[in-house]
Each structure stands twice: as C-alpha cells, then as structure tokens.
C-alpha cells in the first residue's frame, strides 16, 4: 500500500521489523520507536541510531552512540536540528510522505547522512548537498519550490 495514504504506526512497525529485523522496534503510547545499528561502509564505525514517530508526524532521527563530534574549530555539525536531530530531508518538501515506509526511506537516508558526516569530519566539507536548517524559512520555501519539484 505504498503511496496510497498515510501508513499507521502499526504498518510502519511491520515494515521496520521485516526490513530491519535487528532493530529493537515497538509502538507504545501512540509513538513508534526503533533503535538499531547503522554502518554506512565496512570501514565505518557502527552508530546506534533512534528513529521515532508520533502519529502522522515526520519521523525524527537521533544518533545515540557514539556521540557525534563537532568539526574543526568546534563548528556545528551540518544538517542537524539543534545539534540533536538529523536533518535528512525538507519537511515541507515531498521527499518523505506519511505514505512512505520509514524503513525504506528514512533509515537508508540516515545511513547516508552518517557517511557524509564521516567525510565532513575528515575534510571539513559537507558533500551531502541539501539546504541547511538554519537558513530562514522564507528562503528554504523559495528554494524548495524550484529544487524539489516532483518529476
């Protein structure tokens, strides 16, 4: 039923249990929580990552361990909300929709984000593209209209 309406938390849970069977996944008190290890490459370190979703809201993603390090000169980590949650897509865009399984979209995006993070730590250059969340919302909306149109 992908693309045919909002997936409920139970459906998201089912996708996560099938596609990410090693993750600890549950729905409790109207909230989905899934925790698992992601390792973007064979030489990358494993990161314990938490995915949460309440109702039909956008999923939130946090790296639990190891703690993410700031960059050179103690600069903020790019593409994070409040240096706590990963910024994987524009919430106002059409990259993720409530009809999309988190296991097929947000989980691989988080792994890719971790790869870009590793490259950023090594080089100081964010290779992941995107629009940084600190850009004022009016500019993000304007860019979103031209950059993220469905094809």
C-alpha positions in Angstrom: 0.0 0.0 0.0 3.0 2.3 -0.6 1.8 5.7 -1.9 -1.8 5.1 -1.1 -2.5 7.2 2.0 -0.9 7.5 5.4 0.8 4.5 7.0 -0.2 3.9 10.5 2.3 3.2 13.3 1.5 -0.5 13.1 2.3 -0.6 9.4 5.5 1.4 10.0 6.4 -1.1 12.7 5.7 -4.1 10.4 8.0 -2.6 7.7 10.8 -1.9 10.2 10.5 -5.5 11.6 10.7 -7.0 8.2 13.4 -4.8 6.6 15.4 -4.0 9.8 14.9 -7.2 11.8 17.9 -6.5 14.1 16.4 -3.2 15.2 14.5 -3.0 18.5 11.1 -1.7 17.4 7.9 -1.0 19.3 4.8 1.1 19.4 3.8 2.4 22.8 1.5 5.2 23.9 0.9 6.3 20.3 4.6 6.6 19.5 6.8 4.4 17.3 10.4 3.9 18.4 13.1 1.9 16.6 16.7 1.6 17.6 19.4 -0.1 15.6 23.0 -0.1 14.4 23.9 1.6 11.1 27.3 1.3 9.5 27.5 3.2 6.2 30.6 1.4 4.9 32.7 -1.6 6.0 35.3 0.7 7.4 32.9 3.0 9.2 32.2 2.7 12.8 28.8 1.5 13.9 26.3 4.0 15.2 23.3 3.3 17.4 20.5 5.3 15.9 17.0 6.0 17.2 14.0 6.6 14.9 10.8 7.9 16.4 7.4 8.9 15.0 4.3 10.1 16.7 1.0 9.8 14.8 1.3 11.0 11.3 4.1 13.4 12.1 7.5 13.4 10.4 10.0 10.9 11.8 12.8 12.1 14.0 16.3 10.6 14.0 19.0 10.8 16.6 22.4 9.2 16.9 22.5 7.7 20.4 26.1 6.5 20.3 28.9 7.2 19.8 28.4 10.9 20.5 28.8 12.9 17.3 31.8 15.3 17.4 31.8 18.8 16.2 34.1 19.8 13.4 37.3 21.6 13.2 37.4 24.8 15.3 34.4 23.5 17.2 32.0 24.2 14.4 28.4 22.9 14.4 27.7 19.7 12.7 25.9 20.4 9.4 22.3 19.3 8.7 21.2 18.9 12.2 18.3 20.4 14.1 19.6 21.9 17.4 22.7 19.7 17.1 20.4 16.8 18.3 18.3 15.5 15.4 19.5 14.7 11.9 18.2 16.8 9.0 17.6 14.2 6.3 15.0 16.0 4.1 13.0 19.1 4.0 9.8 18.6 6.0 8.0 21.0 3.6 9.2 19.1 0.6 7.9 15.9 -1.0 10.9 13.7 -0.3 9.2 11.9 2.6 5.4 11.5 2.9 3.3 9.8 5.6 2.6 7.1 3.0 6.3 6.2 2.8 7.7 3.4 5.0 10.4 4.7 7.3 12.4 1.5 6.8 12.7 2.2 3.0 13.3 5.9 3.2 14.5 7.4 6.5 16.7 4.5 7.6 18.8 4.5 4.4 18.9 8.3 4.4 20.2 8.2 8.0 23.0 5.8 6.9 23.9 8.1 4.0 23.9 11.1 6.4 26.4 9.2 8.6 28.6 8.7 5.5 28.5 12.4 4.7 29.2 13.1 8.4 32.4 10.9 8.3 33.6 12.7 5.1 32.9 16.1 6.7 34.9 15.2 9.8 37.8 14.2 7.6 37.7 17.1 5.1 35.6 19.9 6.7 33.4 19.9 3.6 29.8 18.6 3.6 29.3 16.6 0.5 25.6 15.7 1.1 24.1 18.8 -0.5 20.7 19.9 0.7 19.6 23.0 2.3 20.8 23.7 5.9 18.0 24.1 8.5 19.5 27.3 9.8 18.6 29.1 6.6 15.5 31.3 7.2 12.2 29.5 6.3 11.3 32.0 3.6 14.5 31.3 1.7 14.0 27.5 2.2 10.5 27.6 0.8 11.6 29.6 -2.2 14.5 27.1 -2.9 12.2 24.2 -2.3 9.8 25.3 -4.9 12.4 25.2 -7.6 14.7 22.4 -6.3 12.4 19.7 -5.1 9.5 19.6 -7.6 8.2 16.1 -8.3 9.2 14.9 -11.8 
